[in-house]
Amino acid sequence: MTDSIRHFFNVAAKPGTYGNIAYVWLGFPLGIAYFVFLVTGSALSIGLSLLWIGLFIMLAFILSIRGLGDFERLLAKWLLREPIAPRPWPERSQKFRSWLWSIVKDPSTWKGGLFLLFKFPIGLACWVASIVTFAVSAALIAAPFVQEGKIYFDDRVLQDPTGGFFISAFGVLLLFATLHLHNAMGALWRFMGRQLLATPA
């Protein structure tokens, strides 16, 4: 029992907790950027594929997917503390066409693209969960100072007889639970990174 209580409160002392929070908060803007990039790049590559410029756009699009996958591996290493080894690029000693084809047929290129695509819906869901839980925790903690110990539910009012300090204490507990939630979301991203970004054995 004591170990469980210690584990619950020690989450605030773990540096990895704040890396998970940073990753979750970065996931939303990055997810939007990746989604726009993938949709726009795919549309231009397919729409202009019959023209020379379309081939150049397609080439740049594929190489960018590969590069963004490497960027996500770095983020996983820096913020999630998940050392995902980068997928080595093909040797440039071979002919350009063979070099490009080896990138196109490499499954890790497209698995990385799938990770970028998932970054938008999952990143959005994690970001919303983060905003809501932090906001509710902060509102409860501040109850004695801004709400005089009252919580409003539509036309009903919950009055705390301690002047809001009991509600505030519950908000502190909720804040620690929120930190555990962010660690769980970080674990989800680490799992996805291992499945989609890691170099196959």
N, C-alpha and C positions, 0 to 999 in steps of 0.2 A: 504493500500500500504506500509506504514511504517512498519507495523507488518510483512508483507511478506518479506521485505528486511531484517529486523532484524532476522527473522527465518532462512533466507538463510545463513546469515553470522554467526549466533550463533552456527551453527553445529560444528564449530571448537572448541568451548568451552565446548562441551558436552563430559564427560568421556566415555559415552556409545559408541560414534563414534569410539574411538580407540579400544574398546573391539570388536566391529564388524569387524574392519580391521584385528585385530589379529586372529579372528575366521576364516575369509575368507582366510588369508594366511596359517593358519594351516590346513584348509580343504583340500588343494591339497595333501600334503604329507600323511596326515592321510587317505584320500580317496584311494590313491594308496596302502597303507599298508593294509587297510581293504579289498580292492578288491583282492589283492594277497592272503590274509589270507582266504577269503571266497571261492575263486576258489580252492586253494590248499586243504583246509580242507574238502570241499565237495567231491573233487576227491578222496582223501585218504579214507574218511569215506565210500564212496560208493564202491570204488575199493577193499577195504580190509574188507568189511562188513561180509564176510563169515569166517574170521579168528578172533581169540580172540583179536589180536592186533588192528584189525579194529574197534572192539567194544569200546576199550579203547580210540582210536583216536576220534571216534564219540562222546563219552562221554565228552572228553576234548574240543572238538569243540563246542558242545552245551553250555557247561559251560562258555567257552570263549566268545561266542556271548552274553550271559547274562551279563558277566562282562564288556565287551566293551560297552554295552548299558548303564550300570551304569557310566562308564567313560564319555560317551557323555553327560549324564545328568549333571555331574559335570562341564564339559566345558560350557554347556549352562548356568549354574548358574554363573560361574566365568566371562565369557567373554560376553555373550549375556544378562546377567541379567534376565534370564528366569528361575524362580525357579520351575523346574520340579521335582516333588517328586519321589524318587527312588522306584521302584517296590520291595516290600519286598520279600526276599527269603523264600521259604517254611521252616517250622519248622524242625529242624534236629532230633526232638524227634521221628519222625516216621521212619519206616524202610527205608533203603537206596533205595530200588527199588521204593517204593511209593514216596519218596522224589524226586528221579530223574524223575519219571513219571509226577509228578506235575509240574516240570519245563518244560518238553517237551510239555505238553498239554496247558501250559500257553500262551495265544496269545501274551502277551507282549514280550516274548522271541523272537518270530519270527517277530514281528513288529519292535523290536530293530534291528534284522538282516536285515530287509528291509531298515531301516534307514542307516545302515552301507553300504549297497550296493549302495544306492542313493548318498552316500557321494562322490563317485568317479566322476560320470559324472557331478553332480551339482557343486561339489567342484572345478572341473577342469574349468568349465564354469565361475564360479565366480572369480577364481584366474586369468584366462586370462583377464577377464574384468577389474580386479584390476590392473594388470600389464600394460595393454594398456592405461587406463585412467590416471594412475599416470605418465607413461612415456611421454605421449603427453602433459600433464600439465607441467611437468618439462621442456620439450623441448621448449614449448612456453614461459615459464617464463624466460628461459635463452637466449631467442632470441637476446636481445641487446648485449650480451656479447660473444656469440659464433657464431652467424650467421650474425651479422651486420644488423639486421633488415630484413633479407631475409628468405623466406620459399620456398623450392624447391618442385615442383610437376612434377616429371619426367623431361621433357625438358623445363618446364615453371618455372619462378621465380616470386614470389609475394614480392614486395618491400614495406616495411613500411616506409612512409615518416618521421616518428618520430624516426627513428633509431632502431626500434624494441620495443619501450616502449608501443605502442598500442597493439602489439601482446602479450607482456609480461602481460599487464593488462588483456587481454582476457584469458591468461593462468591461472592467479590467479582466475578468475571467474570459469574457468573450474575445477580448483582444489577444490573449494568449492562444485561445482556440483558433483565431484567425491566422496567427503565425504558423500553427500546425497545418492549417489548410493550405497555406502557401508552400510549405514543405511538401505536402502531398501533390500539389500541382507541379512543383519542381521535379518530383519523382516521375510524374506522367511524362514531362518533357524529356527527361533523361531516358526513359523507356523508348519513346519515339525516336530519339536520336540514335540509340543503339540499333534500332530496327531499320532505320532509313538512311542514316548518315555514316554508320560504322563501316569500315572496310571488311568485306567478307573474309572469313578465315580460309 
